Amino acid sequence: MYRKFRFDSRVLGLALMAIGTAAAAAPVPSAPQLSARSYVLYDYHTGQVLAAKDPETPQPPASLTKIMTAYIAFDALQKGDLKLDEQITISTDAWRTGGSRSFIDPAKPVPVEVLVHGVLTQSGNDATVALAEHMAGTETAFAHLMNAQAERLGLTQSHFVNSHGLPADDHYSSPLDMARLAAATVRDFPDYYPWYSLKSFSWNNITQPNRNRLLFWDKSVDGLKTGFTDAAGYCLVTSAKREDMRLIVSIMGSASDRSRFQEAQALFNWGFRFYETHRLFPAAEKRTDAPVFGGAQRSVALGLAEDTYVTVPRGRYKELAAVVEVAPRLTAPVANGSAQGTLRVKLGDELLLERPLVALEAVEEGSIFRRAVDAARLWWQE
């Protein structure tokens, strides 16, 4: 469609023009260099990677796997396919699963809610397998659900063969995929994500603390999961929110239990100290107009389909510049939500983001007279 048109570029009005130019900000120091095998510091709102080391390298995820298991359970709960008060009889296979446990008694039915907390807080492999079997029949069938969700979410360096993360061939993920999965969990399940912040959970007269020590160290931290196997090393995916900014740290292959938390804390402190995230524009708010030829109306309002955020070094927000590029010869009919232009935001010469501008309303074809007049106008402009 765009090949038909000449494009005009215009500075995007009031919101960014009013910001002006700021004084030079202090340079951002280098990010902390961690000893972990790989990691990423990820901004939740923008998807921007602020610091990383081999973030897309596939490797064993250990119990970080359970973030995907929980995502599927949350999705089923939200759709009504799974109920918190459903009673589940635990299979022998689930009860015998090794590693960390929720100490579920196979002789007594257990409600789904207890199993979910067993996954999130206690990291119980028995609870995880029981939940997976209940939702899909078998671990193998549940792994198919996990991989389908991974594909839907764009997790290109992940493949799952079990629900819990104990070592298995062809079972892997990457720090960046895990950060994206964590962001999807926060975004898609606001009613269930807070369960990740529980500091302990009790069942069968046994109380176990949450293994994410940052919940006890840093009040801005509110999730997610730890993991460990000999092959994976010490792993952690965790998120913190300070004011309106949320960051996610994903670490794989840290050297010790304590080091993964210290390394995550260092990344959080650096990221929050030297960066800031702003919502530039809300969704569905008019940013500009595009002329429409042959339509029932002369122009169509263009805006953004989703809220648009940007992450910049602190003190440099006022240096942002935004430009829209729209088609000057748009012809009716125009579908509501169709892409009709582009928004670009730059910081100096660096392009920070590019988003499509979509029609905020439909424009039907005009009368025969209107179409004839506009066709003549177009002919004379050639």
Salt bridges, closest charged atoms under 4 A:
ASP8 OD2 - ARG10 NE 3.23
ASP75 OD2 - LYS79 NZ 3.09
GLU86 OE1 - HIS134 NE2 2.75
GLU113 OE2 - HIS117 NE2 3.90
ASP126 OD2 - ARG101 NH2 3.89
GLU139 OE1 - HIS164 NE2 3.52
ASP170 OD2 - HIS159 ND1 3.36
ASP188 OD1 - ARG187 NE 2.78
ASP218 OD2 - ARG242 NH2 2.85
ASP222 OD2 - ARG246 NH2 2.94
ASP257 OD2 - ARG213 NH2 2.31
ASP257 OD1 - ARG260 NH2 2.61
GLU276 OE1 - HIS278 NE2 2.92
GLU276 OE1 - ARG314 NH1 3.98
GLU285 OE2 - ARG287 NH1 2.86
ASP289 OD2 - LYS286 NZ 3.24
ASP307 OD2 - ARG279 NH1 3.41
GLU319 OE1 - ARG316 NH2 3.10
GLU325 OE1 - ARG344 NH1 3.38
GLU354 OE1 - ARG344 NE 2.72
ASP374 OD1 - ARG298 NH1 2.89
ASP374 OD1 - ARG377 NH1 2.94
GLU382 OE2 - ARG329 NH1 2.46
